[in-house]
Every structure is written in C-alpha cells, then in structure tokens.
Amino acid sequence: MAESTSKKINYPMLYQDKATPAEYWAGLQHAKDQGWLEYHESGTFVRMLQPGKDLFA
C-alpha cells in the first residue's frame, strides 16, 4: 500500500521543521487556497493537485 500524502506532509512539517499546530494548519490552508492540495470529503486526507505537483517538477 502506498504511503498517504498526509503522512508525507505531517511528518516533515511537525517533526523535522518543528511546526506548531497553528503553523501546520496555516500551511495546509494556504496550499488549499493556492489550489495545490484538496481535502478528502472526510477531512482526514489530502491529495496533491497538478499545480502542487508542478512546484516539485
């Protein structure tokens, strides 16, 4: 099973970058507002959209 996008986001932001919960949430909201991520209807998972993928190309 592939690792979820949320795990790929959570760990680096919270444990490597030492982001606070408020900073973490603000970052996710910003990425969503920019059209880089979308939330699953459950609110538990995120999916990177093409504009977000293009940032890492």
N, C-alpha and C positions, 0 to 999 in steps of 0.2 A: 504494500500500500504506500502511495506517495505521501510525503510529509505535507501537512496542510500549510497553506500560505500564512495562516495566523501564527503557527509555530515559528515560521521563518521570520516573522515580524516581531512577535513577542519577545523571544529570547534576546536577540541583539539589542533591542531598544531598552528592555528592562534590566538585563543583566550585564551586558557589555558596555552600553552607553550610560547606564545608571539613570535612566529617565524616571522622573516621578510619575505617578499615575496621571496627574494632570497634564504633564508634557506628552505622555504616551497618547492620551485621548485627543489632545490638541493636534498631534501629528496625524493620527488616523482621520480626524475630521478634515484637516487640511487636504490630505491625499484624496479623500472622498469628494471634497468640494472642487478640486482640480480635475476630477474625472479620472484619477489614477487607480482608484480602488472602488469596489462596490461591496456593500454588505449583503450577506445572505439574508433571506427573509427571517431567519431565526435570530439574527443579530449576533450569532456566535462565530461565524466565519466571514472572511473577506476574500475577494477574488481580485487579482490584479488585472486591470483592463489594458487594452493595447497602448494607450498613451503612457501608462505607467511602465509597461514593458519597454517602450521606445526609449525611456530615460536610461535604461541599463544596456541598450544595444551598442 
